[in-house]
């Protein structure tokens, strides 16, 4: 899949479970998307995707709050999900349950 809204993406696979983490970068933002492919992944798969780079709240106990770049566009959010599905071979048309969790900073 050719990325239209991101400059690059790095993939990190867990050695113990079916978890894939994707780090997307653009000229001014870095975000993460994580896909959890459960052992019965056709029955359940979960994707956590980001909606912003950084966090504007600034909670002192959280490192994410130390910076805020910007909110992501809708196209950038959708592309995270599409890319994670394609790269892991998960077909949403055959899923019993595909859960997409939209997070502020993933």
PDB file as gemmi writes it, atoms N, CA and C in Angstrom:
CRYST1    1.000    1.000    1.000  90.00  90.00  90.00 P 1                      
ATOM      1  N   UNK A   1       0.849  -1.182   0.000  1.00  0.00           N  
ATOM      2  CA  UNK A   1       0.000   0.000   0.000  1.00  0.00           C  
ATOM      3  C   UNK A   1       0.890   1.240   0.000  1.00  0.00           C  
ATOM      4  N   UNK A   2       0.628   2.135  -0.912  1.00  0.00           N  
ATOM      5  CA  UNK A   2       1.374   3.388  -0.979  1.00  0.00           C  
ATOM      6  C   UNK A   2       0.767   4.366   0.024  1.00  0.00           C  
ATOM      7  N   UNK A   3       1.611   4.907   0.874  1.00  0.00           N  
ATOM      8  CA  UNK A   3       1.151   5.883   1.853  1.00  0.00           C  
ATOM      9  C   UNK A   3       0.948   7.235   1.186  1.00  0.00           C  
ATOM     10  N   UNK A   4      -0.224   7.826   1.388  1.00  0.00           N  
ATOM     11  CA  UNK A   4      -0.513   9.136   0.814  1.00  0.00           C  
ATOM     12  C   UNK A   4      -0.388  10.260   1.830  1.00  0.00           C  
ATOM     13  N   UNK A   5      -0.569   9.936   3.112  1.00  0.00           N  
ATOM     14  CA  UNK A   5      -0.634  10.978   4.133  1.00  0.00           C  
ATOM     15  C   UNK A   5       0.485  10.885   5.163  1.00  0.00           C  
ATOM     16  N   UNK A   6       1.412   9.952   4.955  1.00  0.00           N  
ATOM     17  CA  UNK A   6       2.548   9.772   5.853  1.00  0.00           C  
ATOM     18  C   UNK A   6       3.821   9.660   5.029  1.00  0.00           C  
ATOM     19  N   UNK A   7       4.919  10.147   5.567  1.00  0.00           N  
ATOM     20  CA  UNK A   7       6.205  10.048   4.868  1.00  0.00           C  
ATOM     21  C   UNK A   7       6.819   8.666   5.001  1.00  0.00           C  
ATOM     22  N   UNK A   8       6.664   8.059   6.176  1.00  0.00           N  
ATOM     23  CA  UNK A   8       7.296   6.759   6.424  1.00  0.00           C  
ATOM     24  C   UNK A   8       6.547   6.019   7.522  1.00  0.00           C  
ATOM     25  N   UNK A   9       6.801   4.712   7.594  1.00  0.00           N  
ATOM     26  CA  UNK A   9       6.243   3.901   8.675  1.00  0.00           C  
ATOM     27  C   UNK A   9       7.256   2.816   9.026  1.00  0.00           C  
ATOM     28  N   UNK A  10       7.408   2.566  10.306  1.00  0.00           N  
ATOM     29  CA  UNK A  10       8.248   1.475  10.791  1.00  0.00           C  
ATOM     30  C   UNK A  10       7.355   0.465  11.491  1.00  0.00           C  
ATOM     31  N   UNK A  11       7.663  -0.812  11.307  1.00  0.00           N  
ATOM     32  CA  UNK A  11       6.867  -1.884  11.902  1.00  0.00           C  
ATOM     33  C   UNK A  11       7.706  -2.615  12.946  1.00  0.00           C  
ATOM     34  N   UNK A  12       7.074  -2.900  14.081  1.00  0.00           N  
ATOM     35  CA  UNK A  12       7.707  -3.648  15.154  1.00  0.00           C  
ATOM     36  C   UNK A  12       6.776  -4.790  15.541  1.00  0.00           C  
ATOM     37  N   UNK A  13       7.259  -6.028  15.398  1.00  0.00           N  
ATOM     38  CA  UNK A  13       6.463  -7.206  15.733  1.00  0.00           C  
ATOM     39  C   UNK A  13       6.885  -7.750  17.087  1.00  0.00           C  
ATOM     40  N   UNK A  14       5.907  -8.130  17.892  1.00  0.00           N  
ATOM     41  CA  UNK A  14       6.181  -8.751  19.176  1.00  0.00           C  
ATOM     42  C   UNK A  14       6.638 -10.184  18.958  1.00  0.00           C  
ATOM     43  N   UNK A  15       7.605 -10.623  19.733  1.00  0.00           N  
ATOM     44  CA  UNK A  15       8.100 -11.997  19.594  1.00  0.00           C  
ATOM     45  C   UNK A  15       7.240 -12.998  20.360  1.00  0.00           C  
ATOM     46  N   UNK A  16       6.428 -12.533  21.293  1.00  0.00           N  
ATOM     47  CA  UNK A  16       5.658 -13.441  22.143  1.00  0.00           C  
ATOM     48  C   UNK A  16       4.191 -13.564  21.742  1.00  0.00           C  
ATOM     49  N   UNK A  17       3.633 -12.545  21.171  1.00  0.00           N  
ATOM     50  CA  UNK A  17       2.211 -12.560  20.832  1.00  0.00           C  
ATOM     51  C   UNK A  17       2.006 -12.003  19.433  1.00  0.00           C  
ATOM     52  N   UNK A  18       0.788 -12.041  18.993  1.00  0.00           N  
ATOM     53  CA  UNK A  18       0.441 -11.500  17.678  1.00  0.00           C  
ATOM     54  C   UNK A  18       0.102 -10.015  17.788  1.00  0.00           C  
ATOM     55  N   UNK A  19       1.098  -9.226  18.131  1.00  0.00           N  
ATOM     56  CA  UNK A  19       0.934  -7.785  18.267  1.00  0.00           C  
ATOM     57  C   UNK A  19       1.905  -7.107  17.310  1.00  0.00           C  
ATOM     58  N   UNK A  20       1.383  -6.190  16.510  1.00  0.00           N  
ATOM     59  CA  UNK A  20       2.213  -5.414  15.583  1.00  0.00           C  
ATOM     60  C   UNK A  20       2.038  -3.939  15.905  1.00  0.00           C  
ATOM     61  N   UNK A  21       3.149  -3.246  16.035  1.00  0.00           N  
ATOM     62  CA  UNK A  21       3.123  -1.809  16.281  1.00  0.00           C  
ATOM     63  C   UNK A  21       3.676  -1.112  15.044  1.00  0.00           C  
ATOM     64  N   UNK A  22       2.982  -0.074  14.620  1.00  0.00           N  
ATOM     65  CA  UNK A  22       3.396   0.724  13.472  1.00  0.00           C  
ATOM     66  C   UNK A  22       3.639   2.155  13.943  1.00  0.00           C  
ATOM     67  N   UNK A  23       4.777   2.721  13.580  1.00  0.00           N  
ATOM     68  CA  UNK A  23       5.088   4.109  13.913  1.00  0.00           C  
ATOM     69  C   UNK A  23       5.083   4.899  12.610  1.00  0.00           C  
ATOM     70  N   UNK A  24       4.112   5.790  12.493  1.00  0.00           N  
ATOM     71  CA  UNK A  24       3.942   6.617  11.297  1.00  0.00           C  
ATOM     72  C   UNK A  24       4.591   7.976  11.532  1.00  0.00           C  
ATOM     73  N   UNK A  25       5.277   8.485  10.514  1.00  0.00           N  
ATOM     74  CA  UNK A  25       5.874   9.815  10.619  1.00  0.00           C  
ATOM     75  C   UNK A  25       5.475  10.671   9.420  1.00  0.00           C  
ATOM     76  N   UNK A  26       5.276  11.944   9.701  1.00  0.00           N  
ATOM     77  CA  UNK A  26       5.063  12.942   8.649  1.00  0.00           C  
ATOM     78  C   UNK A  26       6.104  14.027   8.875  1.00  0.00           C  
ATOM     79  N   UNK A  27       6.014  15.111   8.134  1.00  0.00           N  
ATOM     80  CA  UNK A  27       7.029  16.158   8.288  1.00  0.00           C  
ATOM     81  C   UNK A  27       6.998  16.793   9.677  1.00  0.00           C  
ATOM     82  N   UNK A  28       5.861  16.722  10.366  1.00  0.00           N  
ATOM     83  CA  UNK A  28       5.771  17.377  11.671  1.00  0.00           C  
ATOM     84  C   UNK A  28       5.175  16.513  12.783  1.00  0.00           C  
ATOM     85  N   UNK A  29       4.878  15.253  12.510  1.00  0.00           N  
ATOM     86  CA  UNK A  29       4.201  14.442  13.524  1.00  0.00           C  
ATOM     87  C   UNK A  29       4.711  13.003  13.527  1.00  0.00           C  
ATOM     88  N   UNK A  30       4.609  12.380  14.701  1.00  0.00           N  
ATOM     89  CA  UNK A  30       4.916  10.960  14.867  1.00  0.00           C  
ATOM     90  C   UNK A  30       3.786  10.363  15.696  1.00  0.00           C  
ATOM     91  N   UNK A  31       3.200   9.263  15.202  1.00  0.00           N  
ATOM     92  CA  UNK A  31       2.122   8.599  15.935  1.00  0.00           C  
ATOM     93  C   UNK A  31       2.300   7.087  15.855  1.00  0.00           C  
ATOM     94  N   UNK A  32       1.569   6.383  16.716  1.00  0.00           N  
ATOM     95  CA  UNK A  32       1.634   4.930  16.756  1.00  0.00           C  
ATOM     96  C   UNK A  32       0.257   4.325  16.524  1.00  0.00           C  
ATOM     97  N   UNK A  33       0.266   3.153  15.901  1.00  0.00           N  
ATOM     98  CA  UNK A  33      -0.923   2.324  15.738  1.00  0.00           C  
ATOM     99  C   UNK A  33      -0.527   0.916  16.143  1.00  0.00           C  
ATOM    100  N   UNK A  34      -1.386   0.252  16.913  1.00  0.00           N  
ATOM    101  CA  UNK A  34      -1.091  -1.111  17.357  1.00  0.00           C  
ATOM    102  C   UNK A  34      -2.237  -2.023  16.952  1.00  0.00           C  
ATOM    103  N   UNK A  35      -1.890  -3.176  16.375  1.00  0.00           N  
ATOM    104  CA  UNK A  35      -2.883  -4.180  15.998  1.00  0.00           C  
ATOM    105  C   UNK A  35      -2.654  -5.413  16.862  1.00  0.00           C  
ATOM    106  N   UNK A  36      -3.712  -5.825  17.578  1.00  0.00           N  
ATOM    107  CA  UNK A  36      -3.688  -7.024  18.411  1.00  0.00           C  
ATOM    108  C   UNK A  36      -4.448  -8.118  17.680  1.00  0.00           C  
ATOM    109  N   UNK A  37      -3.734  -9.112  17.214  1.00  0.00           N  
ATOM    110  CA  UNK A  37      -4.351 -10.228  16.490  1.00  0.00           C  
ATOM    111  C   UNK A  37      -4.425 -11.396  17.476  1.00  0.00           C  
ATOM    112  N   UNK A  38      -5.595 -11.595  18.059  1.00  0.00           N  
ATOM    113  CA  UNK A  38      -5.771 -12.638  19.063  1.00  0.00           C  
ATOM    114  C   UNK A  38      -5.650 -14.017  18.428  1.00  0.00           C  
ATOM    115  N   UNK A  39      -5.367 -15.066  19.236  1.00  0.00           N  
ATOM    116  CA  UNK A  39      -5.197 -16.419  18.678  1.00  0.00           C  
ATOM    117  C   UNK A  39      -6.344 -16.835  17.757  1.00  0.00           C  
ATOM    118  N   UNK A  40      -7.531 -16.408  18.069  1.00  0.00           N  
ATOM    119  CA  UNK A  40      -8.672 -16.659  17.183  1.00  0.00           C  
ATOM    120  C   UNK A  40      -8.972 -15.355  16.442  1.00  0.00           C  
ATOM    121  N   UNK A  41      -7.949 -14.846  15.734  1.00  0.00           N  
ATOM    122  CA  UNK A  41      -8.047 -13.499  15.173  1.00  0.00           C  
ATOM    123  C   UNK A  41      -9.220 -13.316  14.227  1.00  0.00           C  
ATOM    124  N   UNK A  42      -9.717 -14.401  13.625  1.00  0.00           N  
ATOM    125  CA  UNK A  42     -10.889 -14.221  12.767  1.00  0.00           C  
ATOM    126  C   UNK A  42     -12.130 -13.959  13.601  1.00  0.00           C  
ATOM    127  N   UNK A  43     -12.064 -14.288  14.880  1.00  0.00           N  
ATOM    128  CA  UNK A  43     -13.171 -13.975  15.771  1.00  0.00           C  
ATOM    129  C   UNK A  43     -13.010 -12.586  16.387  1.00  0.00           C  
ATOM    130  N   UNK A  44     -11.742 -12.166  16.590  1.00  0.00           N  
ATOM    131  CA  UNK A  44     -11.535 -10.859  17.228  1.00  0.00           C  
ATOM    132  C   UNK A  44     -10.152 -10.296  16.919  1.00  0.00           C  
ATOM    133  N   UNK A  45     -10.131  -9.067  16.433  1.00  0.00           N  
ATOM    134  CA  UNK A  45      -8.908  -8.306  16.210  1.00  0.00           C  
ATOM    135  C   UNK A  45      -9.163  -6.885  16.700  1.00  0.00           C  
ATOM    136  N   UNK A  46      -8.171  -6.300  17.354  1.00  0.00           N  
ATOM    137  CA  UNK A  46      -8.306  -4.947  17.893  1.00  0.00           C  
ATOM    138  C   UNK A  46      -7.204  -4.067  17.304  1.00  0.00           C  
ATOM    139  N   UNK A  47      -7.590  -2.884  16.861  1.00  0.00           N  
ATOM    140  CA  UNK A  47      -6.629  -1.888  16.378  1.00  0.00           C  
ATOM    141  C   UNK A  47      -6.784  -0.633  17.229  1.00  0.00           C  
ATOM    142  N   UNK A  48      -5.667  -0.133  17.758  1.00  0.00           N  
ATOM    143  CA  UNK A  48      -5.647   1.143  18.468  1.00  0.00           C  
ATOM    144  C   UNK A  48      -4.918   2.138  17.572  1.00  0.00           C  
ATOM    145  N   UNK A  49      -5.600   3.208  17.188  1.00  0.00           N  
ATOM    146  CA  UNK A  49      -4.963   4.199  16.318  1.00  0.00           C  
ATOM    147  C   UNK A  49      -4.999   5.581  16.968  1.00  0.00           C  
ATOM    148  N   UNK A  50      -4.078   6.419  16.568  1.00  0.00           N  
ATOM    149  CA  UNK A  50      -3.924   7.757  17.144  1.00  0.00           C  
ATOM    150  C   UNK A  50      -4.751   8.792  16.395  1.00  0.00           C  
ATOM    151  N   UNK A  51      -5.187   9.826  17.124  1.00  0.00           N  
ATOM    152  CA  UNK A  51      -5.901  10.940  16.511  1.00  0.00           C  
ATOM    153  C   UNK A  51      -5.129  12.252  16.617  1.00  0.00           C  
ATOM    154  N   UNK A  52      -4.015  12.231  17.361  1.00  0.00           N  
ATOM    155  CA  UNK A  52      -3.198  13.439  17.492  1.00  0.00           C  
ATOM    156  C   UNK A  52      -1.757  13.057  17.777  1.00  0.00           C  
ATOM    157  N   UNK A  53      -0.872  13.992  17.530  1.00  0.00           N  
ATOM    158  CA  UNK A  53       0.537  13.816  17.866  1.00  0.00           C  
ATOM    159  C   UNK A  53       0.818  14.686  19.078  1.00  0.00           C  
ATOM    160  N   UNK A  54       1.121  14.041  20.193  1.00  0.00           N  
ATOM    161  CA  UNK A  54       1.265  14.749  21.452  1.00  0.00           C  
ATOM    162  C   UNK A  54      -0.091  14.908  22.113  1.00  0.00           C  
ATOM    163  N   UNK A  55      -0.133  15.659  23.187  1.00  0.00           N  
ATOM    164  CA  UNK A  55      -1.386  15.859  23.916  1.00  0.00           C  
ATOM    165  C   UNK A  55      -1.428  17.283  24.458  1.00  0.00           C  
ATOM    166  N   UNK A  56      -2.541  17.993  24.264  1.00  0.00           N  
ATOM    167  CA  UNK A  56      -2.622  19.378  24.710  1.00  0.00           C  
ATOM    168  C   UNK A  56      -2.926  19.546  26.196  1.00  0.00           C  
ATOM    169  N   UNK A  57      -3.259  18.453  26.903  1.00  0.00           N  
ATOM    170  CA  UNK A  57      -3.681  18.570  28.301  1.00  0.00           C  
ATOM    171  C   UNK A  57      -2.512  18.924  29.219  1.00  0.00           C  
ATOM    172  N   UNK A  58      -1.376  18.273  29.036  1.00  0.00           N  
ATOM    173  CA  UNK A  58      -0.186  18.616  29.811  1.00  0.00           C  
ATOM    174  C   UNK A  58      -0.147  18.061  31.222  1.00  0.00           C  
ATOM    175  N   UNK A  59      -0.716  16.885  31.453  1.00  0.00           N  
ATOM    176  CA  UNK A  59      -0.668  16.260  32.779  1.00  0.00           C  
ATOM    177  C   UNK A  59       0.790  16.028  33.182  1.00  0.00           C  
ATOM    178  N   UNK A  60       1.137  16.333  34.408  1.00  0.00           N  
ATOM    179  CA  UNK A  60       2.525  16.232  34.855  1.00  0.00           C  
ATOM    180  C   UNK A  60       3.013  14.793  34.980  1.00  0.00           C  
ATOM    181  N   UNK A  61       2.111  13.840  35.123  1.00  0.00           N  
ATOM    182  CA  UNK A  61       2.502  12.434  35.285  1.00  0.00           C  
ATOM    183  C   UNK A  61       2.672  11.707  33.956  1.00  0.00           C  
ATOM    184  N   UNK A  62       2.419  12.365  32.843  1.00  0.00           N  
ATOM    185  CA  UNK A  62       2.430  11.702  31.538  1.00  0.00           C  
ATOM    186  C   UNK A  62       3.407  12.393  30.586  1.00  0.00           C  
ATOM    187  N   UNK A  63       4.303  11.612  29.997  1.00  0.00           N  
ATOM    188  CA  UNK A  63       5.277  12.165  29.061  1.00  0.00           C  
ATOM    189  C   UNK A  63       4.657  12.716  27.791  1.00  0.00           C  
ATOM    190  N   UNK A  64       3.508  12.171  27.393  1.00  0.00           N  
ATOM    191  CA  UNK A  64       2.855  12.628  26.168  1.00  0.00           C  
ATOM    192  C   UNK A  64       2.407  14.079  26.291  1.00  0.00           C  
ATOM    193  N   UNK A  65       2.092  14.496  27.496  1.00  0.00           N  
ATOM    194  CA  UNK A  65       1.616  15.854  27.719  1.00  0.00           C  
ATOM    195  C   UNK A  65       2.702  16.912  27.678  1.00  0.00           C  
ATOM    196  N   UNK A  66       3.949  16.507  27.522  1.00  0.00           N  
ATOM    197  CA  UNK A  66       5.041  17.483  27.491  1.00  0.00           C  
ATOM    198  C   UNK A  66       5.146  18.188  26.146  1.00  0.00           C  
ATOM    199  N   UNK A  67       4.418  17.666  25.153  1.00  0.00           N  
ATOM    200  CA  UNK A  67       4.441  18.316  23.845  1.00  0.00           C  
ATOM    201  C   UNK A  67       3.107  18.082  23.148  1.00  0.00           C  
ATOM    202  N   UNK A  68       2.740  18.996  22.314  1.00  0.00           N  
ATOM    203  CA  UNK A  68       1.565  18.820  21.462  1.00  0.00           C  
ATOM    204  C   UNK A  68       1.917  19.380  20.102  1.00  0.00           C  
ATOM    205  N   UNK A  69       1.814  18.533  19.082  1.00  0.00           N  
ATOM    206  CA  UNK A  69       2.110  18.970  17.720  1.00  0.00           C  
ATOM    207  C   UNK A  69       0.828  19.430  17.039  1.00  0.00           C  
ATOM    208  N   UNK A  70      -0.116  18.487  16.881  1.00  0.00           N  
ATOM    209  CA  UNK A  70      -1.380  18.839  16.229  1.00  0.00           C  
ATOM    210  C   UNK A  70      -2.323  17.644  16.218  1.00  0.00           C  
ATOM    211  N   UNK A  71      -3.586  17.921  15.921  1.00  0.00           N  
ATOM    212  CA  UNK A  71      -4.556  16.862  15.658  1.00  0.00           C  
ATOM    213  C   UNK A  71      -4.290  16.307  14.263  1.00  0.00           C  
ATOM    214  N   UNK A  72      -4.593  15.035  14.070  1.00  0.00           N  
ATOM    215  CA  UNK A  72      -4.424  14.417  12.757  1.00  0.00           C  
ATOM    216  C   UNK A  72      -5.650  14.680  11.899  1.00  0.00           C  
ATOM    217  N   UNK A  73      -5.477  14.589  10.596  1.00  0.00           N  
ATOM    218  CA  UNK A  73      -6.613  14.701   9.679  1.00  0.00           C  
ATOM    219  C   UNK A  73      -7.362  13.370   9.669  1.00  0.00           C  
ATOM    220  N   UNK A  74      -8.589  13.394   9.224  1.00  0.00           N  
ATOM    221  CA  UNK A  74      -9.362  12.159   9.094  1.00  0.00           C  
ATOM    222  C   UNK A  74      -8.683  11.164   8.168  1.00  0.00           C  
ATOM    223  N   UNK A  75      -8.103  11.664   7.084  1.00  0.00           N  
ATOM    224  CA  UNK A  75      -7.398  10.787   6.143  1.00  0.00           C  
ATOM    225  C   UNK A  75      -6.206  10.097   6.799  1.00  0.00           C  
ATOM    226  N   UNK A  76      -5.487  10.809   7.654  1.00  0.00           N  
ATOM    227  CA  UNK A  76      -4.344  10.202   8.338  1.00  0.00           C  
ATOM    228  C   UNK A  76      -4.792   9.106   9.309  1.00  0.00           C  
ATOM    229  N   UNK A  77      -5.911   9.312   9.965  1.00  0.00           N  
ATOM    230  CA  UNK A  77      -6.436   8.316  10.911  1.00  0.00           C  
ATOM    231  C   UNK A  77      -6.881   7.066  10.163  1.00  0.00           C  
ATOM    232  N   UNK A  78      -7.644   7.246   9.096  1.00  0.00           N  
ATOM    233  CA  UNK A  78      -8.126   6.106   8.303  1.00  0.00           C  
ATOM    234  C   UNK A  78      -6.959   5.338   7.695  1.00  0.00           C  
ATOM    235  N   UNK A  79      -5.951   6.050   7.210  1.00  0.00           N  
ATOM    236  CA  UNK A  79      -4.818   5.381   6.586  1.00  0.00           C  
ATOM    237  C   UNK A  79      -4.039   4.513   7.578  1.00  0.00           C  
ATOM    238  N   UNK A  80      -3.990   4.907   8.841  1.00  0.00           N  
ATOM    239  CA  UNK A  80      -3.351   4.064   9.860  1.00  0.00           C  
ATOM    240  C   UNK A  80      -4.029   2.694   9.925  1.00  0.00           C  
ATOM    241  N   UNK A  81      -5.356   2.699   9.973  1.00  0.00           N  
ATOM    242  CA  UNK A  81      -6.125   1.452  10.080  1.00  0.00           C  
ATOM    243  C   UNK A  81      -5.965   0.615   8.817  1.00  0.00           C  
ATOM    244  N   UNK A  82      -6.132   1.233   7.660  1.00  0.00           N  
ATOM    245  CA  UNK A  82      -6.003   0.498   6.395  1.00  0.00           C  
ATOM    246  C   UNK A  82      -4.620  -0.126   6.250  1.00  0.00           C  
ATOM    247  N   UNK A  83      -3.592   0.618   6.619  1.00  0.00           N  
ATOM    248  CA  UNK A  83      -2.223   0.127   6.485  1.00  0.00           C  
ATOM    249  C   UNK A  83      -1.974  -1.054   7.430  1.00  0.00           C  
ATOM    250  N   UNK A  84      -2.407  -0.935   8.673  1.00  0.00           N  
ATOM    251  CA  UNK A  84      -2.209  -2.015   9.645  1.00  0.00           C  
ATOM    252  C   UNK A  84      -2.920  -3.288   9.202  1.00  0.00           C  
ATOM    253  N   UNK A  85      -4.139  -3.160   8.695  1.00  0.00           N  
ATOM    254  CA  UNK A  85      -4.877  -4.334   8.215  1.00  0.00           C  
ATOM    255  C   UNK A  85      -4.155  -4.994   7.049  1.00  0.00           C  
ATOM    256  N   UNK A  86      -3.733  -4.187   6.089  1.00  0.00           N  
ATOM    257  CA  UNK A  86      -3.072  -4.749   4.908  1.00  0.00           C  
ATOM    258  C   UNK A  86      -1.748  -5.418   5.265  1.00  0.00           C  
ATOM    259  N   UNK A  87      -0.950  -4.764   6.083  1.00  0.00           N  
ATOM    260  CA  UNK A  87       0.380  -5.279   6.405  1.00  0.00           C  
ATOM    261  C   UNK A  87       0.355  -6.544   7.261  1.00  0.00           C  
ATOM    262  N   UNK A  88      -0.736  -6.775   7.983  1.00  0.00           N  
ATOM    263  CA  UNK A  88      -0.841  -7.970   8.826  1.00  0.00           C  
ATOM    264  C   UNK A  88      -1.696  -9.056   8.189  1.00  0.00           C  
ATOM    265  N   UNK A  89      -2.243  -8.783   7.017  1.00  0.00           N  
ATOM    266  CA  UNK A  89      -3.043  -9.785   6.320  1.00  0.00           C  
ATOM    267  C   UNK A  89      -4.410 -10.030   6.919  1.00  0.00           C  
ATOM    268  N   UNK A  90      -4.916  -9.074   7.667  1.00  0.00           N  
ATOM    269  CA  UNK A  90      -6.236  -9.206   8.280  1.00  0.00           C  
ATOM    270  C   UNK A  90      -7.279  -8.649   7.316  1.00  0.00           C  
ATOM    271  N   UNK A  91      -8.257  -9.470   6.980  1.00  0.00           N  
ATOM    272  CA  UNK A  91      -9.339  -9.060   6.082  1.00  0.00           C  
ATOM    273  C   UNK A  91     -10.575  -8.744   6.918  1.00  0.00           C  
ATOM    274  N   UNK A  92     -10.977  -7.465   7.014  1.00  0.00           N  
ATOM    275  CA  UNK A  92     -12.128  -7.114   7.844  1.00  0.00           C  
ATOM    276  C   UNK A  92     -13.431  -7.760   7.382  1.00  0.00           C  
ATOM    277  N   UNK A  93     -13.486  -8.211   6.138  1.00  0.00           N  
ATOM    278  CA  UNK A  93     -14.702  -8.857   5.635  1.00  0.00           C  
ATOM    279  C   UNK A  93     -14.893 -10.261   6.192  1.00  0.00           C  
ATOM    280  N   UNK A  94     -13.833 -10.851   6.749  1.00  0.00           N  
ATOM    281  CA  UNK A  94     -13.944 -12.201   7.308  1.00  0.00           C  
ATOM    282  C   UNK A  94     -13.908 -12.197   8.831  1.00  0.00           C  
ATOM    283  N   UNK A  95     -13.917 -11.027   9.433  1.00  0.00           N  
ATOM    284  CA  UNK A  95     -13.815 -10.921  10.890  1.00  0.00           C  
ATOM    285  C   UNK A  95     -15.165 -11.142  11.546  1.00  0.00           C  
ATOM    286  N   UNK A  96     -15.137 -11.846  12.661  1.00  0.00           N  
ATOM    287  CA  UNK A  96     -16.323 -11.912  13.493  1.00  0.00           C  
ATOM    288  C   UNK A  96     -16.491 -10.595  14.227  1.00  0.00           C  
ATOM    289  N   UNK A  97     -15.348 -10.057  14.688  1.00  0.00           N  
ATOM    290  CA  UNK A  97     -15.378  -8.795  15.433  1.00  0.00           C  
ATOM    291  C   UNK A  97     -14.072  -8.044  15.193  1.00  0.00           C  
ATOM    292  N   UNK A  98     -14.169  -6.912  14.557  1.00  0.00           N  
ATOM    293  CA  UNK A  98     -13.029  -6.019  14.380  1.00  0.00           C  
ATOM    294  C   UNK A  98     -13.309  -4.787  15.222  1.00  0.00           C  
ATOM    295  N   UNK A  99     -12.478  -4.578  16.223  1.00  0.00           N  
ATOM    296  CA  UNK A  99     -12.669  -3.468  17.148  1.00  0.00           C  
ATOM    297  C   UNK A  99     -11.603  -2.420  16.861  1.00  0.00           C  
ATOM    298  N   UNK A 100     -12.035  -1.201  16.567  1.00  0.00           N  
ATOM    299  CA  UNK A 100     -11.098  -0.108  16.318  1.00  0.00           C  
ATOM    300  C   UNK A 100     -11.227   0.886  17.463  1.00  0.00           C  
ATOM    301  N   UNK A 101     -10.133   1.051  18.194  1.00  0.00           N  
ATOM    302  CA  UNK A 101     -10.109   1.976  19.327  1.00  0.00           C  
ATOM    303  C   UNK A 101      -9.396   3.243  18.875  1.00  0.00           C  
ATOM    304  N   UNK A 102     -10.079   4.352  18.975  1.00  0.00           N  
ATOM    305  CA  UNK A 102      -9.524   5.630  18.554  1.00  0.00           C  
ATOM    306  C   UNK A 102      -9.009   6.333  19.808  1.00  0.00           C  
ATOM    307  N   UNK A 103      -7.699   6.552  19.845  1.00  0.00           N  
ATOM    308  CA  UNK A 103      -7.054   7.117  21.024  1.00  0.00           C  
ATOM    309  C   UNK A 103      -6.521   8.509  20.687  1.00  0.00           C  
ATOM    310  N   UNK A 104      -6.303   9.311  21.706  1.00  0.00           N  
ATOM    311  CA  UNK A 104      -5.713  10.616  21.426  1.00  0.00           C  
ATOM    312  C   UNK A 104      -4.282  10.434  20.932  1.00  0.00           C  
ATOM    313  N   UNK A 105      -3.393   9.954  21.765  1.00  0.00           N  
ATOM    314  CA  UNK A 105      -2.009   9.677  21.360  1.00  0.00           C  
ATOM    315  C   UNK A 105      -1.746   8.216  21.635  1.00  0.00           C  
ATOM    316  N   UNK A 106      -1.686   7.399  20.585  1.00  0.00           N  
ATOM    317  CA  UNK A 106      -1.606   5.956  20.710  1.00  0.00           C  
ATOM    318  C   UNK A 106      -0.389   5.432  21.204  1.00  0.00           C  
TER     319      UNK A 106                                                      
END                                                                             
